[in-house]
Amino acid sequence: MAKRKIQEPSQIEQILTALEELEKENNIPKDYMMEKIEKAISTACKNNYGNEDVSFDYGEDGKGFNVYLNYTVIDDDFENMDPNKHIYTDIAQEKYGKLVEPGDVVREKIDTKEFGRIAAQTARNIIRQGIRDSERGQMMAEFNDRKQELVSALVDRIDPKTGALTVRIGKSEAVLPEKELIGTENIKEGDYIQVYIAEVREGDRGPRAVISRTHPDFVKRLFEKEVPEIFDGIVEIKGVSREAGSRTKLAVLSHDENVDAVGACIGPRGTRVENIVKELGGEKIDVIEYSEDPAKFVAAALSPAKVVSVEVAEDGTQSCKATVPDHQLSLAIGNKGQNARLAAKLTGWKIDIRPESGFYGE
């Protein structure tokens, strides 16, 4: 069989040097990239020689490698002889020595410039893919490091059809769908906005950050950023219920008897909560004090309505009856039931609101 040369050593050195640089700069393992090159050469051998059983020998200095086609030694009477994969014993002994026996595998060095072209092209593709994979990895790491956190994002584009925003977070891009926007806000391209990274998903086109401004934890993170007592752990946010763009209820608890949890969140002259309301485009916020006592917690959750009493069901169903002054009934229920709905969601209790007189009127 004719010996065929794979490629010139200088070309091999260029390929390996490029892979080494990629490993250093983009943290893509050289061994991983060489596996890709080996696979491409094996596929080329199958297409050109009908044999993909290939072995590789690397020089001790790591600056070159040779490629060999493997042939299985067989008896002359072997019924399924494939000249692309097999070699008869007598021919193998003539080429490789009398010690060769049937079942042995012998190798023949490939010696063609065509495979140098394949290796070089594959290397270029791997380097490009490696850079893309590295960028994807960096994006995934960046998003994961900031998962469930509040981040600043630059608005690059606004889709005129869907209303979705393409934003830049650090060096990465993410899409903020229109449904995740607060309805009352007017955002323009070039604006910086705060978004909440709710989740990170790996997709066909790389990692994707699921971002939102309507998520309840978006408000929670705003309070953590605005209120030092929350950041320091003195005040704890026990729960959030929200209907974005309209109203949020926030339950807080102080771990220091000298610190008023609600007062800390509202801030001097209401400055802290006002800053958050401004960020939310005027969304109303009720900050209430959390209590382990369900009756107290439910009464507080129905704020701004004043509650006369709360009667907790004794059957363990987490339901209760809240009695309010007649003139406070509509306030307790809220527009289209919103106040009662948010209070129930915040407390986890089913709340039956009744007027103090027992007469519902209209």
C-alpha positions, 0 to 999 in steps of 0.5 A: 500500500502506498504511504500517504502524508497527512501534512507538513510539520509547520502546519501542524505546529501552527494548528497546535499553537493556535489551540494552545493560545485558545486554551490560555485565552478562552479556557477551552481545553486543548485535549477537547479541541484535539478530540474534535480534530481527530474525529474530523480526520477519522470521518475524512478517512472513512469517506476517502478510504472506507476506514475510520479506524484511525490512531494518532501519535503525538510527539513528546514535545507536543508540537506534532502528530502522525495519523495512521490507518489501522488494518486487521490481519486476517487469514487468506480464507476470510469470507468477509474480507474488506480491503479497506479494513483488512490485510492478509497475513502473508502481505502483513508479514512481508511488510511488518515482520514474520511475527504478525499473526491473524487478529493483530492490528497493523498501522499504516501512516497516512501521508497526504496534504489533503488531510492537512487541509482537513485538519487546518479547516477543522482547527479553524472551525473549532477555534471559532466554535471554541470562542462561541462556547467560551462566550456562552460559558462566560454568559452562563457564569455571569447570569448564574452569579447574579441569579435572583438578583437585581441588576442594571441593564442598558436598553439596546432595542425595543421591538416595535411589534412585540414591545419586547426589550433587548437589554445588555447586562454586562457583556451579555444580552437578554430579552425582557418581554412586554408582559414582564414590564410594568404597564405604566412605565415609558422606557426608551432605547438608551435608558438604564433600567433595573431588572430581576434575573429570575432564572437562567436556562440553557437553550440551543442558542446558549444560556438565556436569562429570564428577566422581569420587572413584574416578579414579586422578588423585584420589589423585594430586592428594591427594598433590600437595596434601599433599606440598610436595615434589611441589607444588614439583617435587622429587618426581614422581609417575610413575604411579598404579594404583588399585582405589578403596576397596581399594588404590592403588599410587603410583610416585614419583621424586626429582629431588634426591639429598638427598630421599627420594621415598617418605619425603617422601610418607609424611611424618614418622611417616606423617602425610602418607599417613595424612591421604590414607588418611583422606580415602579412607576407609581405602584402603590405599596403597603408595608405591614408588620408580620406576626406569628399570630394569624389574626394580627397578621390578617388584620395588618394585611388588609391595610389600609382598611381598619379591622375590628376583629379577625375570627380564625376557623377552628377546623385547621383550614387556614380560613378566617372571618375579618370584621371591618367597619361598614364604611371600610368594607369597600376599602378592605375588599379593594377595587375588583377585590384586589386588596382582599386578594393580595392580603390572602396571597400574602398571609396564605389564609382564606379571608371572609370580609364582613361589615361590622353591622352585618348588613352588606348594603349595596 
